[in-house]
Amino acid sequence: MTNTPQEHAPTPKRTPLHDLHVSLGGKMVDFAGWDMPVQYPTGIMAEHAQCRAKAALFDVSHIGQVHLIGDNAAQKLEALCPSAFTTLKDGKARYTFFTNDVGGILDDLIVANAGDFLFVVVNASMRDQDIAHMRANLDGIDVVEITDHALIALQGPAAESILADHCPDVRDMGFMETILAQIDGQAVRISRLGYTGEDGFEISIHQDAADGFARQLLAHPDCEPAGLGARDSLRLEAGLCLYGNDITTDTTPIEAGLIWAIQKRRRTGGGFPGADVIQAQIADGPARHLVGIKPLGRAPARAGVVLQMAGQDVGIITSGGFGPTVGGPVAMGYVTRDHAAIGTKIDLIIRGKAQPAEIVSLPFVQQNYKR
């Protein structure tokens, strides 16, 4: 025994939709310091299928929402990210990432031009670091964390028709566009994007109105709740990177196949952390690539599984699991340049035994964004 006071983990924070999750039978887990539903009684497979076929509602209120307010905010943010924001038109959003001095990814994020400020959405697990990073490096810019708003993701082919019942203007929105709208007398920000590969929206709404609005959406016969489990299997099938797994401070955007998020002016002009490394990789190609991996057996290959060819290590899996839409195991990971060609046969080393797999193109399931 000891007289040392026992340390307790901090109590997970709750989103404005917490009571709704509990009332719906959500299985709650601690995720990045938040008490979040991993699944509901219907289960991950059904939630996944619901999103692919109709629409699913996800609570993503744990994600950080930030306003960048001040003169030349876009220009100053370009000094931290390799993407172009000074040319980002009003009402448009762009996927990007913070980089470090060796081109590694500090976090990925969405930046939207909201007119007189930038609306930034960052990962839940990185929100404190990202906000500190921006406050330390965006001189003269007010970095305002929005803590009184929920963020609701409505994803799936029926998302537009469901949300249009409350805000008809969403029918005119294209992918990666954002508007400020009124729903039930509440000002809400609606962005047409998401993390499932399906068409859909993220709705930033005041915490006091969030529960009631979520219940209205769920009252639609084509809308069901979904948790973190389905969100992960959906994004994996869609070939979307998970920060902390597929992209980290040790991986560059070029290695991760994210060059499309770096506009031409930034590729050639540089002016962001790690530009010399990233520009060299653009010119010469990286030594490794993020690829899709299809296990040829039924056993899923999880993150950390080593990839071999002829007994030699050639890579590692960063995300893996069962793809409900694919109907079998799917994975993503890094392999050396010489082994990244589509169709390359490799071995997965699972519990010491070699299991056959093949390098395949991403995504596993066609993305269905409204272009």
C-alpha positions, 0 to 999 in steps of 0.5 A: 500500500502507499500513501501517495494520492491515487491519480485519476484520469480527467473526466471525459468532456460531453458534447451538447448531444450527450443526452441524446446519445444516451437516450438512443442507447449509444455505447459511450467511450472516451475518445480524445478526452470526450465521452462519445458514442462508438456505436448504437444498438443496431451496430457498426455494420448497420450504421455503415450500411445506413450511411452508404444507402440513405443518411447517418447522423454523426456527432462531431462536436468534439472537433475544434471550431476556430475563427481567425479574425484580422487583416491578412489572415489568409496570407498569414495562415499560408506561412503555416500551411502549403495550401493557398488561402489568399485565392480562396473565394468567399464561401469556399473551403479547402483541405490542408495541413500544418507542416513542421520544418522537415515537411511532416504533418502536424495536423490536417484541417479544413479552412473556409473563407467565411467572408470577413474571417476564416472558419477553421476545423481541426481534429479533436485530438489536436485542437489544443495544440493547433490553437496554441500553434496558431496563436503563437504564429499568427501575429495580429490575428485573433484566434477564437475557439468556438466552444458554444457550438455543436457540430453535426455531420449528416452524411449519405445520399439522402443527406441533401433531401433531409437537410433541404426540409429545414434549409432549401438553400443547401440544394444549391451548394457544391462540394467544399462550399459553406454558407451561413443560414437560418434554421428554426430562427438559429444562425447556423453554418452549413458546409458541404463536406464530410469524412465518409466518402458520401455526399453530406454536410457539417452543421455548426449550430449553437449548443442550446439548439443542437439537441432539438435539431438533431432530433428533428433530423433523426425523425426523418425515416431515412436518417439514423444515428451512427457512431465512431466505429462506422465513421472509421470504417466509412473513411477507410473504405473512402481512402481518407487519412486518419491523423495519428495513423496514416499521417503524422509528424513523420509523414509528408503530404507527398508520401501520403498522396496529398499533393492535390491539396498543395496548389501550384503556386505553393508547390513552386513558391514555397514559403511554408515549414518544410517546403524544401523537403516537400519540393524535393519530394515533388521533384524526385518522388518520395522514398515511400508511398501511402497505398491501398492494401487488399488482404487476399484472405478473410483476416483483417490486418490492423495498424502496425502489421509489417509488410514483406516481400521475399522475407524483407520488410517493405512497409507497414499498415497504418489503418486496417479493418473490415470494409462492410461495403467491400465485404472483406478486409481493407487496409492502408499503409506505406510501402517503399517506392519500388513496391508501390505499383498497383497489383504488387503482391506482398505478405502481411506478417500477422502473428508471425505468419505470412498472409497474402495481400495485394497493392490496390488503388484507393479508394476502396469505394467510389467517393460520391461528393456533389461536384 
